[in-house]
Amino acid sequence: MKNKIIATSIELFEKQGFTETSIQHIVDALDVTKGTFYYYFQSKEQLLMDIHTQYIDDLLHRQQQVIAEYETAKDQLTAMFHLLIQDIEIQGARARVFLREMRHLMDTNSVEVKEKRDEFRLVIEEVIRQGIEAGELLESLDPAITAFAFLSLTNYSYNWFNPHGALTAAQLSDAYSDIFFKGIVKEG
Amino acid sequence: MKNKIIATSIELFEKQGFTETSIQHIVDALDVTKGTFYYYFQSKEQLLMDIHTQYIDDLLHRQQQVIAEYETAKDQLTAMFHLLIQDIEIQGARARVFLREMRHLMDTNSVEVKEKRDEFRLVIEEVIRQGIEAGELLESLDPAITAFAFLSLTNYSYNWFNPHGALTAAQLSDAYSDIFFKGIVKEG
């Protein structure tokens, strides 16, 4: 039941926003009582926190797998492009709620999730730093800014990328890898 | 007074979100009556629509200036990086409300603003297409995906870029231009 509440809430949060969705909406959609909801969650904010924690913990876990599996910065970053963009295809609503409703977490929860999001970003930064040191990536790069550029490409795509359209997640992540690695300008 | 209402609302929408801000909050912050509000706006949605329209019309206007002023795709895109990222510095709250509260526009308004946002994006796509034709940009690029990559970099930066921090808007747009044009990988 806990996972059913989470799944239904994600759908509702995605469709109508976190603020506009009440606990009543959630229990109505599931045809259960408020008591059932409160058995699993203290509040709507607690539920949102659970959604965020599940999502980021899973991402951090899969990021570690990518780091362990691949050696070069380029391969690790390629795998992370696929990971994040495929996520929009596989668990679109969850990804959108995660990216969009962050500011509705309560302050203490927000700090905890923010630390985990920072951890995810700092691993990317470290991949870039090591790629520069290994002579694989350009020395002129600022690893922090470059990590933000990477995350902009992946995280913004939930705003426009429609996984049910003609463009597949694999095609998009390939195209983004190409732009990110080689740029768009023809060499003189 | 109309511009004062707009300015105060942007501040409130940014701080506490559109849904959480009532007309009462807005008039209280300005120390005026609800009558004053309704003299200028039919509703909170109408006000949000005005904020969106002002913002996108201004952007479209400045985009046309950039197109007229510069010749190559690279120079036009560089100028647009500066334009959009400097906007976060100059009118941060307005940019954030624009990027964040789009889904709270009423459907008819949303279509109108969406068309203008699409127009802005399609101009970037056309700049890229012409750059490819001119032999300036890589033939392998998909102009549509490349335009989305450009907008991801600029539009996502409002999530993390703090114009009062050590990194300036000019430095960030230079770094993003470099990554976007030349990529991050050292040439073999």
Contacts between the chains, C-beta under 8 A, distances in Angstrom:
chain1	res1	chain2	res2	distance
A	17	B	19	6.8
A	17	B	103	7.3
A	19	B	17	6.8
A	19	B	19	4.4
A	19	B	20	6.3
A	20	B	19	6.3
A	74	B	185	6.4
A	103	B	17	7.3
A	128	B	184	7.4
A	131	B	184	7.9
A	135	B	186	6.6
A	136	B	185	7.0
A	136	B	186	6.4
A	137	B	184	5.2
A	137	B	185	6.1
A	137	B	186	6.2
A	138	B	182	7.5
A	138	B	184	5.8
A	138	B	185	7.2
A	138	B	186	5.5
A	140	B	178	7.0
A	141	B	179	7.6
A	141	B	184	5.8
A	142	B	175	5.9
A	145	B	167	7.5
A	145	B	172	6.7
A	145	B	175	4.6
A	145	B	176	7.6
A	145	B	179	7.9
A	146	B	175	7.9
A	146	B	179	6.4
A	146	B	184	6.1
A	148	B	156	7.9
A	148	B	157	7.3
A	148	B	160	6.1
A	148	B	161	7.9
A	149	B	153	6.0
A	149	B	175	7.9
A	149	B	176	6.3
A	149	B	179	5.2
A	151	B	156	7.3
A	152	B	152	4.8
A	152	B	153	5.0
A	152	B	155	7.9
A	152	B	156	3.7
A	152	B	157	6.7
A	153	B	149	6.0
A	153	B	152	5.0
A	153	B	153	7.2
A	155	B	152	7.9
A	155	B	156	6.1
A	155	B	159	7.8
A	156	B	148	8.0
A	156	B	151	7.3
A	156	B	152	3.7
A	156	B	155	6.0
A	156	B	156	4.4
A	157	B	148	7.3
A	157	B	152	6.7
A	159	B	155	7.8
A	160	B	148	6.1
A	161	B	148	7.9
A	167	B	145	7.4
A	172	B	145	6.7
A	175	B	142	5.9
A	175	B	145	4.7
A	175	B	146	7.9
A	175	B	149	7.9
A	176	B	145	7.6
A	176	B	149	6.3
A	178	B	140	7.0
A	179	B	141	7.5
A	179	B	145	7.9
A	179	B	146	6.4
A	179	B	149	5.2
A	179	B	180	7.3
A	179	B	183	7.3
A	180	B	179	7.3
A	180	B	183	6.5
A	180	B	184	6.3
A	181	B	183	5.0
A	181	B	184	6.2
A	181	B	185	4.5
A	182	B	138	7.5
A	182	B	183	4.2
A	182	B	185	6.4
A	183	B	179	7.2
A	183	B	180	6.5
A	183	B	181	5.0
A	183	B	182	4.2
A	183	B	183	3.5
A	184	B	128	7.4
A	184	B	131	7.9
A	184	B	137	5.1
A	184	B	138	5.8
A	184	B	141	5.8
A	184	B	146	6.1
A	184	B	180	6.3
A	184	B	181	6.2
A	185	B	74	6.3
A	185	B	136	7.0
A	185	B	137	6.1
A	185	B	138	7.2
A	185	B	181	4.5
A	185	B	182	6.4
A	186	B	135	6.6
A	186	B	136	6.4
A	186	B	137	6.2
A	186	B	138	5.6
A	187	B	187	7.8
